[in-house]
Amino acid sequence: MIAAGLAGCGGPQRATEDAPANRAPGAAVDTRTPIEQRRDTACERLGPKITACAVADARADLAAGKVDQRQFARDTAPEVQQRNTEEFERRCKTAQYSSRQIRVLEVCLREEAACAPLLDCLGHLSDREPNK
C-alpha cells in the first residue's frame, strides 16, 4: 500500500521540450548559449534597422546634393541593402559581446525608433564596463 502511494506522488512524467520525443526527426539542436541566442536575436532585428538608417542617410545626401541620382540608386538598390543587412548581421553575430553589451543592443532596439537616437544609443556598446 505504501509503495503504491509513493509511486503516485511523482505525478505523470512529461518529456521536456528538448527531449528527443518532442523534436522532429532530423531537426537541428540549437547549441547556442542563452546569451548567444539573445545576441543573435538582437542582431537579426538590428540589421534591417541599420540598413534603413543608411538608406535614410543616402536620401538626405541626395537631397543635399552630396550624391547624384545614379550613385543614390546604386547604393540603395534592394540587392545592396540585402547584402549590407546580411553583412551587418554576420559581423554582429560573431562579435564577442558581454552581457552588458547585449543588454545595450536590446534596450536600444526597444527604446529608440528614430535613426539618430538609435545610433547614439548603440554608441554605448563601447562604454567601459564599471569596475566591480
N, C-alpha and C positions, 0 to 999 in steps of 0.2 A: 504494500500500500504506500509506504514512504517513497519507494523508488518511482512509482507511478506519479506521485505528487511532484517530485523533483524533476522528472522528465517534462512535466507540463509547465514548469516555471520559466523555461527558456523561451517559450513562445515560438512561433514559426520562424524558421531561418530564411532569410532573404538574401539573394545574391546582390552584391554591390554593383554600382554602375560599371566599375572597371573589371568586374568578373567576366571571364570569357563567355559565360552563358548569355550575357546581355549585349555582347558585341556581335556585329555581323561578321560572318566568316571572312577572313582576309582584310578586315578593317584595320587601319593603321592605329597603333597605340601612340598617343601623344606623350613623348618622353620629356617635354619641356617642363621646367620647374614652374611653379605658380608665378614667380617674378618674371620669368621669361615670357609666359603667356600674357601677363599684363603689359609688358613692353611691346610685344608683337601686336596686340590689340590696339594699343595707343598708336603705334607706327602705322598700322593699316588705316586708322581713322585720320591721322595727321597728313598722310601722303596726299590725298586729294585736296585737302585744305591748303597745304603749302603750294601745290600746283596752281590752284585757283588764285592764290595771292600773287604768284609770279605772273599770271595772265593779267591780273588787275594792274600790276606794276607796268607791264608791257603796254597795256592800253593807255595808261597815264603818260608813258614815254611817247607813244604815238600822238596823243593829243597835244603834248608839249613840243612836238616836232623833233624829238631826240632820235626817233627812228622813223623810217618810211614805211608805207603800207606793205611793201614787199617783204621787208625784214620782219615786221609785225606778224604777217601771215605765216611766214616760215617758222618763226619762234613759237607761235601759238597753235600750230596745226595739231589736230587731235592725236596723231601718232606721236608727235613730240611731247605733248602733255602726258600721254600714257607712259612713254619711256621715262620721262622725268619723275613721274609718280612712282613707277617701279624702282627706279634707281634710289630715290629717297627711302622708300620702304626697305629695300635691301640693305642699305647702309645703316638705317635706324635699327633694324632687327639684328644686325651683327654687332652693334655697339655694346660695350660692357657698361651699362648704366647701373648706378647704385639704386637702392630702393627709393632714396630721396629724389633722384633724378626721374625715375619712373613716375613718382607722385607728381612732379612738376609737369610732365607730359600730360598726365590725366587731368590735373587741375586746369592747365591752360586750355585743353580741349573743351572742358566743361564750362569754363568761365568766360572765355574770350571768343566772340563770334567774328569780330572785325579783324582784318589782317594786321594792322599796325599793333594793336594791343596783343594779339596772339604772338606775333614775332617778338615783341618786348617781353612778354611772359616767358617765352621759350629761352630768352637770354639768361634766365635763372638756372638753366641746365649747367652752366659753367661756374655758378657760385661755389665757393668753397664750403665743404662740409663743416658744420660747427664742431669745435673741439669738445670732446666728451670727457 
